[in-house]
Amino acid sequence: MWRLNLSRASGLQEHLGVLNHLTGLEELIIGDMNVSDISPLRHLKKLKKFTLYGHTEDISPLQGLKELVDLKLVIDTRNLIPLKELGKLEKLHLHCPAEDFSPLENLHNLRELTIYFTRRDQDLSFFRGLKNLRRLRTHGDISEADLSPVKHLKNLEYVYLGRPKISNVEPIGRLENLRELKISRAKTLDLSPLRYLQKLTRIHLSCESTSSLSSLKNLKNLEKLWISAKNLSEGDLTALSGMKDLTIYFRGERYFTAEDGVYRFAESWWEEPERISPDSENESERGGMVR
């Protein structure tokens, strides 16, 4: 495979014409922020993987690169229509000021999507066409968006929502194949829709406040839970008592669940774990269980 890495080059714009002669190129990285015209790329018909950082606005030269399977764009474009015909794309990373993502709806082979949103009321209807998506990462406030199209992503196994400022996770509760969920900097989260996600093994939640953790108790395959919410105390973790082999990370401490309660890991090997009582915050009852 022919690869060309220009991620640390400068003054590339005047030399991009050389790409006209590299028609066998399969992987290309361009990292010069001064590159605005990528028209020489239209000759790279065998290109499979392309990464571009810069101030490029016109990405029309990409529309003929039908062999692309992996594309990363950190650029200034607002027009994503040229991506519409890239039917072989499996992995896409978009960080740009675009607001209309409808051209992505045709990318039926997409397996992994990372996307940055700039509108609180972002139209997410394009998700309906991404039936084969396995991994989804979003960044940005989508607190006023209709999240219902998310429920169509039935094959999702991993979801990361960065600073979404959302409260409603009901559509996520329909993603029955989900194995890992990360939500960072949300508002008040009602966790009850998550009780249906029986394949979940890991949950990372960071929010202003949350409902009772008891909604997670029926998740038989849950192995690790990272939880941060201002309204939660150590005692609230006891809602997960009886869960099997769950490790909890809360306020810099590690805990584990047992049939008779929740225990804080001992700081030293010669000490015993401390059992947490429902009304505990800084103190715990001593337990005799060792793990």
Buried (B, 14 or more C-beta within 10 A) or exposed (E): EEEBEBEEBEEBBEEBEEBEEBEEBBBBBBBBBEBBEBEBBBBBEBBBBBBBBBEBBBBEBBBBBEBBBBBBBBBBBEBBEBBBBBEBBBBBBBBBEBEEBEBBBBBEBBBBBBBBBBEEEBBBBBBBBBEBBBBBBBBBBBBEBBBBBBBBBEBBBBBBBBBBBBBBBBBBBBBEBBBBBBBBBBBBBBBBBBBBBEBBBBBBBBBBEBEEBBBBBEBEBBBBBBBBBEEBBBBBBBBBBBBEEBBBBBEEEEBBBBEEBBBBBBEEEEEBBBBBBBEBEEEBEEBEBEE
